[in-house]
Amino acid sequence: MSELINENLIEFKPRKGYKVKEYSEDEVEQIFSLRRMIELAIVPALLTKCNDAGLRLLKNITLEQEECLKNKDNYNFMNLDKDFHRQMFLITERNIFLQSYDVFHNLTIFIGAQVIKQEGRMEEVIQEHQEIIYSLEEKSQEKLEKSITQHLIKTQNLYIDK
């Protein structure tokens, strides 16, 4: 529980217990802005270093997400989402960016877990991940940056609208 408190995912209220942390619209904006900056910063290295093996790995993760969708398995779907994004950092070998990403992704996975329950969102995430893969295959920096940005903004907006 203390680790969850340290990661700012839950709050402790003396004599009341633990409560899931709620984020203001401004805090959500900050979280996603930082995450966008970190993910967009690796785009040039991702385009350079992503080979067939890296593409296959990303495609396999989306295939596993499709299985989770069929089984209505939100928990594993979200873990695969984290794997998808972490893999992009691993491909680039940008370990300091990965460490920073992990901090923010724990917050966004918490936010995303609430959004993923919305009807059709799992399908959208799969499609958004596929767009990222297509952009990588085309070696298009503009399309890749746009795909990543749209993916993160969509999740952010769905959370705020919720």
C-alpha positions in Angstrom: 0.0 0.0 0.0 2.8 2.4 0.8 4.2 1.8 -2.7 0.9 2.7 -4.3 0.8 5.8 -2.1 4.4 6.7 -3.2 3.4 6.2 -6.9 0.5 8.6 -6.2 -2.2 6.0 -7.2 -4.0 5.9 -3.9 -4.4 8.3 -0.9 -4.4 7.4 2.8 -6.9 9.3 5.0 -6.3 8.8 8.7 -9.2 7.1 10.4 -10.9 6.6 7.1 -8.6 4.3 5.2 -7.4 4.2 1.6 -9.0 5.9 -1.4 -8.2 5.7 -5.1 -6.5 8.9 -6.2 -8.6 11.2 -8.3 -6.8 13.5 -10.7 -7.8 17.0 -11.7 -8.1 17.9 -15.4 -4.9 19.9 -15.0 -3.0 17.0 -13.5 -4.2 14.6 -16.2 -3.0 17.2 -18.8 0.4 17.3 -17.1 0.8 13.5 -17.0 -0.1 13.1 -20.6 2.0 16.0 -21.8 5.0 14.6 -20.1 4.3 11.2 -21.6 3.9 12.6 -25.1 7.2 14.5 -24.8 9.0 11.3 -23.7 7.4 9.1 -26.4 7.9 11.7 -29.2 11.5 12.2 -28.2 12.3 8.6 -29.1 10.7 8.7 -32.6 13.9 9.3 -34.6 15.7 6.5 -32.8 12.7 4.2 -33.2 12.6 4.8 -36.9 16.3 4.0 -37.2 16.5 1.0 -34.9 13.2 -0.8 -35.4 13.9 -3.8 -37.5 11.7 -6.8 -38.6 12.1 -8.5 -35.2 10.9 -5.3 -33.4 7.9 -4.9 -35.8 7.0 -8.6 -35.3 7.1 -8.2 -31.5 4.8 -5.1 -31.6 2.4 -6.9 -34.0 2.3 -10.0 -31.7 1.4 -7.7 -28.8 -1.5 -6.3 -30.7 -2.6 -9.9 -31.6 -2.5 -10.8 -27.9 -4.6 -7.7 -27.2 -7.2 -8.9 -29.8 -7.4 -12.2 -27.7 -7.9 -10.2 -24.6 -10.7 -8.2 -26.4 -12.4 -11.5 -27.3 -12.1 -12.7 -23.7 -13.1 -9.3 -22.2 -9.8 -9.5 -20.3 -9.2 -5.8 -19.4 -6.4 -6.5 -16.9 -4.2 -8.4 -19.4 -5.1 -6.0 -22.1 -3.7 -3.1 -20.0 -0.6 -5.1 -19.3 -0.1 -5.6 -23.0 -0.6 -1.9 -23.6 2.2 -1.2 -21.2 4.4 -3.9 -23.0 3.6 -2.3 -26.4 4.8 1.1 -25.3 7.8 -0.2 -23.3 8.9 -2.2 -26.2 9.2 0.9 -28.3 11.6 2.3 -25.7 13.5 -1.0 -25.5 14.0 -1.0 -29.3 15.5 2.5 -29.1 17.8 1.5 -26.2 16.9 4.8 -24.5 17.0 3.5 -21.0 16.8 6.8 -19.2 13.7 7.7 -21.2 12.3 4.2 -20.4 12.8 4.9 -16.6 10.9 8.2 -16.9 8.2 6.6 -19.1 7.7 3.9 -16.4 6.9 6.5 -13.8 4.3 8.2 -16.0 3.0 5.1 -17.5 2.0 3.8 -14.1 -0.2 6.8 -13.8 -1.6 6.5 -17.3 -2.2 2.8 -16.9 -4.3 3.7 -13.9 -6.2 6.3 -15.9 -6.3 4.0 -18.9 -7.8 1.2 -16.9 -10.8 3.4 -16.1 -11.1 4.4 -19.8 -10.7 0.9 -21.3 -14.0 -0.1 -19.8 -15.8 2.2 -22.2 -17.6 0.4 -25.0 -15.3 0.1 -28.1 -12.2 1.5 -26.5 -10.2 -1.8 -26.6 -10.9 -2.0 -30.4 -9.7 1.6 -30.8 -6.5 1.0 -28.8 -5.7 -2.0 -31.1 -6.4 0.1 -34.2 -4.2 3.0 -32.7 -1.4 0.5 -32.0 -1.7 -0.8 -35.6 -1.4 2.8 -36.9 1.8 3.2 -34.9 3.1 -0.1 -36.5 2.1 1.0 -40.0 3.9 4.3 -39.5 7.0 2.4 -38.4 6.8 0.2 -41.4 6.6 3.2 -43.7 9.5 4.9 -41.9 7.4 8.0 -41.7 8.4 10.3 -38.8 5.4 12.6 -39.4 2.9 9.7 -39.4 4.5 8.1 -36.4 4.5 11.3 -34.3 0.8 11.9 -35.3 -0.2 8.3 -34.5 1.5 8.4 -31.0 0.0 11.9 -30.3 -3.5 10.9 -31.3 -3.3 7.7 -29.3 -2.4 9.5 -26.1 -4.7 12.4 -26.6 -7.7 10.1 -27.2 -7.1 8.3 -23.8 -6.6 11.6 -22.1 -9.8 13.1 -23.4 -11.8 10.0 -22.7 -10.7 10.2 -19.0 -11.5 13.9 -18.7 -14.9 13.4 -20.4 -15.6 10.5 -18.0 
